[in-house]
Amino acid sequence: MSSFGSPNQSAEAASAGQVFLIFLRLGLTSFGGPVAHLGYFREEFVSRRRWLSDHSYTDLVALCQFLPGPASSQVGLALGLSRAGYTGALAAWLGFTLPSAIVLILFALGISAWGEAVPNGILQGLKIAAVAVVAQAVWGMARSLCIGIPRVTIMAIVSCIVLAWPGVSSQVGVIIAAGFIGLFLFKPNEDLVHESLDISVNRRTGALFLASCVVLLLVLPLLVHIWPSQALSMFDVFYRAGSLVFGGGHVILPLLQTEVVPNGWVANETFLAGYGAAQAVPGPLFTFAAFLGASMTLPPNGWLGGLLCLAAIFVPSFLIVAGALPFWEQLRSNRRMRAALSGINAAVVGLLLAALYDPVWTSAIHRPTDFGLALMAFVALMFWRLPPWLVVLACGLGGWLLSVSWV
């Protein structure tokens, strides 16, 4: 593990630029929500670029499932951090987040006809593309992480439990249970070489990041009480939301609605319109914060309000990920922890398998033609080896053509 900082700033800057361009393309094409994002990331960084192995990637996904905040964005932050240090983490976040944030701020500023201008068939095609992307991720991860009857059984049982009892508590519960099962069921491989993510954060710095996250969570409400300010109040609300919510973007929406609608910051009709627009753009759903900040009835609003709320909701993610990774790296190098991770990895594949059915499949596949388009997209990804962004565009066009043929 390297020490705090980077000895070669020019090399890091070059790497950060590469990270930004890669994540910018993902931010422009990653439709389908957080589960689909994890599929895009796996294809880009495990299969194509080989920045890390399937085991390391799944370990990272498992960690981010435990942490509060948007799991897919946190995985992106960790990948950028491991590739190019702190500037790499910032570059990954900017590239993946800015496209949807800019679109949603523009929508909030008055392009109300934008959502209606996009034909429903195109949006349906994008949902179908997400089915293929998630199916490819589940298939690839299962082949490398669910080898043998015990791991396949854990995967299947986890999927059944999560589908029967949906919710964040059941997801976290099955991951913990799978870890304990793996601890006692699987024998640690003494010859297995631990693959480090090369995180440029030491344990002392990590502890400082975690402490800063907690301090801000406690101090911000006091500052709002002592020095009342609309900007400070907005930062407090969105920072708290990003710090305490588990389960990703959809879980955070009710919390934000109770914070910004009753006090008159945002009209309920505006809130619902923005939520609909957020479903139609690529990238993380947490960029909905940018729409709300731009839609505020009191200043700061517009671009300033949108960027303020966007930063506030994502700051906890950086502090938590950068703080947790150095401790996680040491834990996952332990032989007994690797045995537990064997069970946890199988559980993560089970979670993705459950998500493939609900909500990905159930929200996209309604007719035989939808299944046909999803099947062709899956073949294009798995066997033709077409890039995901091209498959996404093709599915959008295919969805529109199918909608025209059904009129």
C-alpha positions in Angstrom: 0.0 0.0 0.0 1.4 3.4 -0.9 1.6 6.3 1.4 -0.5 9.4 1.5 -0.1 11.4 -1.7 1.5 10.6 -5.0 5.2 10.9 -5.9 4.6 11.5 -9.6 2.1 14.2 -10.0 2.4 14.4 -13.8 1.9 10.7 -14.3 -1.1 10.9 -11.9 -2.6 13.8 -13.8 -2.2 11.8 -17.1 -3.9 8.8 -15.5 -6.6 11.1 -14.0 -7.4 12.4 -17.5 -7.7 8.8 -18.8 -10.0 8.0 -15.9 -12.1 11.0 -16.6 -12.6 10.1 -20.3 -13.5 6.5 -19.5 -16.0 7.4 -16.9 -17.4 10.2 -19.1 -18.3 7.7 -21.7 -19.9 5.5 -19.0 -21.7 8.5 -17.7 -23.2 9.2 -21.2 -24.2 5.6 -21.9 -24.9 3.9 -18.5 -28.7 3.6 -18.5 -30.6 1.3 -16.3 -29.9 2.1 -12.6 -27.2 1.1 -10.1 -27.3 -2.7 -10.8 -26.8 -2.1 -14.5 -24.0 0.4 -13.7 -22.2 -2.4 -11.9 -22.5 -4.5 -15.0 -21.1 -1.7 -17.2 -18.2 -1.3 -14.7 -17.4 -5.0 -14.7 -17.4 -5.1 -18.5 -15.2 -2.0 -18.8 -12.7 -2.6 -16.0 -12.6 -6.3 -15.4 -13.2 -7.9 -18.8 -11.9 -5.2 -21.2 -9.2 -3.2 -19.4 -8.3 -5.8 -16.7 -7.7 -3.1 -14.1 -8.7 -5.7 -11.4 -9.8 -9.3 -11.2 -13.4 -10.6 -10.9 -12.6 -11.5 -7.2 -11.3 -8.0 -6.4 -14.2 -6.3 -8.2 -16.8 -8.4 -6.4 -15.0 -7.8 -3.0 -15.3 -4.1 -3.8 -19.0 -4.4 -4.7 -19.6 -6.3 -1.4 -17.9 -3.5 0.6 -20.0 -0.8 -1.1 -23.2 -2.8 -0.5 -22.4 -2.4 3.3 -21.7 1.3 3.1 -24.4 4.1 3.1 -24.8 6.0 -0.2 -24.9 5.1 -3.9 -23.1 1.7 -4.3 -22.3 2.1 -8.0 -20.9 5.6 -7.6 -18.8 4.4 -4.7 -17.4 1.6 -6.7 -16.5 4.2 -9.4 -14.8 6.4 -6.8 -12.8 3.4 -5.5 -11.7 2.5 -9.0 -10.6 6.0 -9.7 -8.8 6.2 -6.4 -6.9 3.0 -7.0 -5.9 4.1 -10.5 -4.8 7.7 -10.0 -5.1 8.6 -6.4 -7.4 11.4 -5.2 -7.5 13.2 -8.5 -8.5 9.9 -10.1 -11.4 9.6 -7.7 -12.5 13.1 -8.5 -12.1 12.4 -12.2 -14.2 9.2 -12.0 -16.9 11.1 -10.1 -17.0 14.0 -12.5 -17.0 11.9 -15.6 -19.8 9.6 -14.4 -21.9 12.2 -12.7 -21.8 15.4 -14.7 -23.7 14.3 -17.9 -26.9 13.5 -16.0 -26.4 16.4 -13.6 -26.1 18.9 -16.4 -29.2 17.6 -18.2 -31.3 17.6 -15.0 -30.2 21.2 -14.1 -31.2 22.3 -17.6 -34.5 20.5 -17.3 -35.1 22.3 -13.9 -34.3 25.6 -15.5 -37.2 25.4 -17.9 -36.9 22.7 -20.5 -40.1 21.1 -19.2 -40.9 19.7 -22.7 -37.7 17.6 -22.7 -39.2 14.6 -21.0 -42.2 14.5 -23.3 -40.0 15.0 -26.3 -38.3 11.6 -25.8 -40.5 8.9 -27.3 -41.5 6.2 -24.9 -40.2 3.5 -27.3 -36.6 4.9 -26.8 -36.9 4.8 -23.1 -38.3 1.2 -23.3 -35.3 0.2 -25.4 -32.9 1.6 -22.9 -34.6 -0.5 -20.2 -34.2 -3.6 -22.4 -30.5 -2.8 -22.8 -30.2 -2.8 -19.0 -31.6 -6.3 -19.0 -28.8 -7.5 -21.3 -26.1 -5.7 -19.4 -27.1 -7.1 -16.0 -27.6 -10.6 -17.4 -24.0 -10.4 -18.9 -22.6 -9.3 -15.5 -24.5 -12.1 -13.6 -23.3 -14.7 -16.1 -19.7 -13.7 -16.0 -19.5 -13.3 -12.2 -21.3 -16.6 -11.6 -18.8 -18.4 -13.8 -15.8 -17.2 -11.8 -17.3 -16.8 -8.3 -19.9 -19.5 -7.9 -17.8 -22.6 -8.7 -19.0 -25.7 -6.9 -22.4 -26.8 -5.5 -22.1 -24.9 -2.1 -21.5 -21.5 -3.8 -24.2 -22.0 -6.4 -26.6 -23.0 -3.5 -25.7 -19.8 -1.6 -26.3 -17.8 -4.7 -29.7 -19.4 -5.3 -30.9 -19.2 -1.7 -29.9 -15.5 -1.5 -31.8 -14.7 -4.6 -34.9 -16.4 -3.3 -34.7 -14.7 0.1 -34.2 -11.2 -1.4 -37.1 -11.7 -3.9 -39.4 -12.9 -1.1 -38.4 -10.2 1.4 -37.2 -7.2 -0.6 -35.5 -4.4 1.3 -32.1 -3.1 2.4 -32.2 -5.0 5.7 -32.7 -8.4 4.0 -29.9 -7.6 1.5 -27.4 -6.7 4.3 -28.6 -9.6 6.4 -28.0 -12.3 3.7 -24.5 -10.8 2.9 -23.6 -11.1 6.6 -25.1 -14.6 6.9 -23.2 -15.7 3.7 -20.0 -14.4 5.2 -20.4 -16.5 8.3 -21.3 -19.6 6.2 -18.2 -19.1 4.1 -16.1 -18.7 7.2 -17.0 -22.2 8.4 -17.8 -23.9 5.1 -14.9 -22.9 2.9 -11.2 -23.7 3.6 -8.9 -20.7 3.1 -6.5 -21.2 0.2 -3.0 -20.6 1.6 -1.5 -20.4 -1.8 -3.9 -17.7 -3.1 -2.1 -14.4 -3.6 -4.1 -11.4 -2.4 -4.7 -8.9 -5.2 -4.3 -5.4 -3.7 -6.2 -2.5 -5.2 -3.2 -0.2 -4.6 -5.1 2.4 -2.7 -3.1 5.6 -2.0 -4.6 6.0 1.5 -3.1 4.7 4.7 -5.0 3.7 7.8 -4.4 6.9 9.6 -5.7 9.0 6.8 -8.6 6.7 6.3 -9.5 7.1 10.0 -9.3 10.9 9.5 -11.7 10.7 6.5 -14.2 8.6 8.5 -14.0 11.0 11.5 -14.5 14.0 9.3 -17.7 12.4 7.9 -19.1 11.9 11.4 -18.1 15.3 12.5 -19.8 17.0 9.6 -22.9 15.0 10.2 -23.0 16.2 13.8 -21.8 19.8 13.3 -23.8 20.9 10.3 -27.2 20.9 12.1 -25.6 23.0 14.9 -24.2 25.5 12.4 -27.7 25.8 10.7 -29.2 26.5 14.2 -26.5 29.1 15.1 -26.2 30.8 11.7 -29.5 30.3 9.8 -28.7 30.2 6.1 -30.6 28.7 3.1 -27.4 27.5 1.5 -26.2 25.9 4.7 -29.6 24.3 5.3 -29.6 22.9 1.8 -26.1 21.5 2.3 -27.0 20.0 5.6 -30.1 18.2 4.2 -28.4 16.7 1.2 -25.2 15.8 3.1 -27.4 14.0 5.7 -29.2 12.1 3.0 -26.0 11.0 1.4 -24.6 9.9 4.8 -27.4 7.9 6.2 -29.3 6.2 3.4 -28.6 2.6 2.5 -29.9 1.0 -0.7 -29.1 3.6 -3.4 -31.0 6.2 -5.3 -34.5 4.9 -5.2 -34.4 4.7 -1.4 -33.3 8.3 -1.0 -36.2 9.8 -2.9 -38.8 9.5 -0.1 -36.4 11.1 2.3 -35.7 14.0 0.0 -39.3 14.5 -0.7 -40.1 14.9 3.0 -37.2 17.4 3.4 -37.8 19.7 0.4 -41.5 19.6 -0.3 -43.3 20.3 3.0 -41.1 23.3 3.8 -41.9 24.8 0.4 -38.4 24.5 -1.1 -39.7 22.6 -4.1 -43.3 22.1 -5.3 -44.5 18.5 -5.2 -45.4 18.6 -8.9 -41.9 19.8 -9.7 -40.4 17.1 -7.5 -42.4 14.4 -9.4 -41.5 15.8 -12.8 -37.8 15.8 -11.9 -38.1 12.2 -10.6 -39.5 11.2 -14.0 -36.7 12.9 -15.8 -34.1 11.3 -13.6 -35.2 7.9 -14.8 -34.6 8.8 -18.4 -31.0 9.9 -18.1 -27.8 7.8 -17.7 -25.6 7.9 -14.7 -26.3 7.8 -10.9 -29.8 8.6 -9.7 -28.3 10.7 -6.9 -27.9 13.4 -9.5 -31.6 14.1 -8.8 -30.1 16.3 -6.1 -28.8 18.7 -8.8 -32.4 19.0 -10.2 -33.8 19.8 -6.7 -31.1 22.3 -6.0 -31.7 24.1 -9.3 -35.5 24.1 -8.6 -35.4 25.7 -5.2 -37.9 28.5 -4.7 -35.3 30.4 -2.6 -31.7 31.2 -3.6 -29.3 29.7 -4.1 -31.0 28.0 -7.0 -30.3 27.5 -10.7 -26.8 26.4 -11.5 -25.4 27.4 -8.1 -28.1 25.6 -6.1 -27.9 22.5 -8.3 -24.1 22.2 -8.0 -24.3 22.9 -4.2 -26.8 20.1 -3.6 -24.9 17.7 -6.0 -21.7 18.2 -4.1 -23.4 17.9 -0.7 -25.0 14.6 -1.4 -21.8 13.0 -2.8 -19.2 14.4 -0.3 -20.1 11.6 2.2 -19.5 8.9 -0.4 -15.9 10.1 -1.0 -15.2 10.4 2.8 -16.7 7.0 3.5 -15.1 5.1 0.6 -11.6 6.7 1.1 -11.9 6.0 4.8 -13.1 2.4 4.6 -10.8 1.1 1.8 -7.5 1.0 3.7 -9.1 -1.1 6.5 -11.0 -3.3 4.0 -7.7 -4.0 2.1 -6.1 -5.3 5.2 -9.2 -7.4 6.1 -9.5 -9.0 2.7 -5.9 -10.1 2.8 -6.5 -12.2 5.9 -6.9 -16.0 5.2 -10.1 -16.4 7.2 -11.6 -13.3 5.7 -11.0 -14.7 2.3 -13.0 -17.8 3.3 -15.8 -15.5 4.4 -15.5 -13.5 1.2 -16.1 -16.7 -0.8 -19.6 -16.8 0.7 -20.1 -13.1 0.4 -19.1 -13.1 -3.3 -21.7 -15.9 -4.0 -24.3 -13.8 -2.1 -23.4 -10.7 -4.2 -24.0 -12.7 -7.4 -27.3 -13.8 -5.8 -28.3 -10.2 -5.2 -27.5 -9.3 -8.8 -29.5 -12.3 -10.0 -32.5 -11.2 -7.9 -32.2 -7.6 -9.2 -32.0 -9.0 -12.8 -35.6 -10.2 -12.3 -36.9 -7.4 -10.1 -36.7 -4.5 -11.0 -34.7 -4.9 -14.2 -36.7 -7.6 -16.0 -40.1 -6.8 -14.6 -39.8 -3.1 -15.6 -38.6 -3.8 -19.2 -39.9 -7.1 -20.6 -43.6 -6.9 -21.3 -44.0 -8.4 -24.7 -42.4 -11.2 -26.8 -40.7 -8.5 -28.9 -39.1 -7.0 -25.7 -37.6 -10.4 -24.9 -36.4 -10.8 -28.5 -34.6 -7.4 -28.4 -33.1 -8.3 -25.0 -31.9 -11.6 -26.3 -30.2 -10.0 -29.3 -28.6 -7.4 -27.0 -27.3 -10.2 -24.8 -25.8 -12.0 -27.8 -24.3 -8.8 -29.0 -22.5 -8.3 -25.7 -21.5 -11.8 -24.9 -20.6 -13.3 -28.3 -20.3 -10.5 -30.8 -18.3 -8.5 -28.2 -19.8 -5.2 -29.2 -19.1 -2.3 -26.8 -22.0 -1.6 -24.3 -22.5 2.0 -25.5 -23.2 0.7 -29.0 -25.6 -1.9 -27.7 -27.4 0.8 -25.7 -27.9 3.0 -28.7 -29.1 0.1 -30.8 -31.6 -0.9 -28.2 -32.9 2.7 -28.0 -33.4 2.7 -31.8 -34.9 -0.8 -31.6 -37.3 0.2 -28.9 -38.5 3.1 -31.0 -39.0 1.0 -34.1 -40.9 -1.6 -32.1 -43.2 1.2 -30.7 -43.9 2.5 -34.1 -44.7 -0.9 -35.4 -47.2 -1.4 -32.6 -49.0 1.9 -33.2 
